[in-house]
Amino acid sequence: MTKEGIPDPRLERWAEEGRLTIIDVADMLGVPPSSYASDPLNLVPALQNYASRLPFHEFEESDWVTFQTDLMAYVADFLIQCHGAWWTIVDDSRTTRGYRYVIEATGLDGDTHGVDPVDIVREELMNDSIEVVRMLASAELTLRLTQHANESK
């Protein structure tokens, strides 16, 4: 939805392409689409195994783009399916198109928070090893969908 609550064709297309991407990835990794659709966490073991075995030292730029796109699609779809998050478009003069796609969700504090899944993925890729669960937890914390261990309710 746009800020005015009117569906935006760009947003609908973006959301659908992301969903299809991660369903294809799940299928490629041996997780049936129905299993993924019933619970996106069903993909974690296969995706973690896949990410742990990738020869990153042999990656070309196109490999990195594809891998980041797949992870971004997963983070976004996980947030949508498990937390009721949604895509929105945010003006951003730093991008060539003048906007970017952001996931928003209502946090435990009752406020709406947003995050670009690309930022979550890039943050994860800066670690020595990729941990899918850590990446998902980072997204949840960013959107305030869960609390830090030392926070009280």
N, C-alpha and C positions, 0 to 999 in steps of 0.2 A: 504494500500500500504506500501511497505517497503521503506526505504530511497532511494533505487535505482529505485523506481517506478514500481517494479515487484510485482504483487499480491502474498501474502503469504497465503497459505492454513490455517495456524493457525489463521490468522487475519480474514479471510473470515468466518471461522467457529465461532470464537468468536463474531463477529458482528452479525451474523445470530442468534446465541443462545440468545444474549442479546435482540435482536428485538423480538424474539418469547416469551421470558420471559415477557416482559412488555406488549405485546399484550394479553398474558394469564392473567396477573394481571388485566389489564383493563377489560377484559371479566368477570373475577371473581367478580369485583367490580360493574358490571352492565353497563359498558361503552362498547357499541358495537365496535368490532374491526374497522368497517368502520368509526365510529365517531372518534375513537382515531387516525386512519390513516389520516383522513382529517385535524386534528389539535391536536397534543399531549397535548395542554393545556386543552382539553376537559376532561382529566383525573384528573386535579387538585382537583376539589371539592370532588370527590369520594375518591381519595387517601388521601386527607387531613382528611376527615371524618374517614376513616379507621385507619390512623396513630394516630388520636386523641383518638381513642377508644381501642387501643391495651393495653393489660395488661402487660406492660413491666416488672413489678415486678415478673411476673410468667414465664418470658422467660427463656428458657434453651439456651445453646450455639447454638444449631441447629436452634432455632427460630431467634436468632440474625443474624446468617449467612444468612438465607433465606430472612429476612427483609432487610438487608443491600444489598444483591444481587438484590432484587427487586428495591430498590431505586437507586442503581448504574445503573441498566439497564434503568431506567426512565431518569435519568440525561443525560446519554449518548445518548439515542434515541432522547430526546428533543433537545439536541445540534445538532445532526445530521440532524433531520427533520426541525428544525426551523432556524438553522444558517449555514447549509452546512458544519458542522464539519465532521471529519473523524477519524477513529481509526488508530493508528500506534503502532509499537512495539519499545520499548526503552530498551536498555541494562540496567540491574540493578543487580549488583553482590550481593545485599542484599537479593534477593529472591532466593528461592531454584531452580527455573527453569532458573535463570540468566537473565530474562527479565520481563517486565510488559507491559500491554496494557494501552495506553494513548489516550485521545481524543485531537485532535489538531483542531484549527480553525484560520482563518485569522481575526485578530482583527481590530478594527476601525483605528488603527495606521498603518495598512497594513502589519504588521509582523505576523508570525505564532507563536501561543502560545499553550502550552499544559497543560493538567491537567489529573490526574488520578481521575476518578469519585469516586473511593473509598475514596480519601482524602476529597472530597466535602461532601460525605455522613457522614463520621466520624466526620467532623467538625460540621455538623448539629446535629448529635446525642449527642454532648456535651452540647447542649442547654437544658433548662428545658422542653421545649415543641418543638415538631417537626413542622416546618412550611415549607410546600412543596414549596411555592412561594419563600420564603427566600433562600431555598436550590438551586433552579433554578437560582435565581438572583446572588447568590454567584458564581455559575459556569460561568455565563455570565460575571461577573466582572473579574474573574480570567483569562478568555480568552480574556479579553478586547473587548468584543462584545457589550458592553454598557459603559456608563460613570457613574462615581459617580455623585451624585446630585450637588456637588460643583465644578465639572470640567466644563470648558468652551469648546466649540467645536473647 
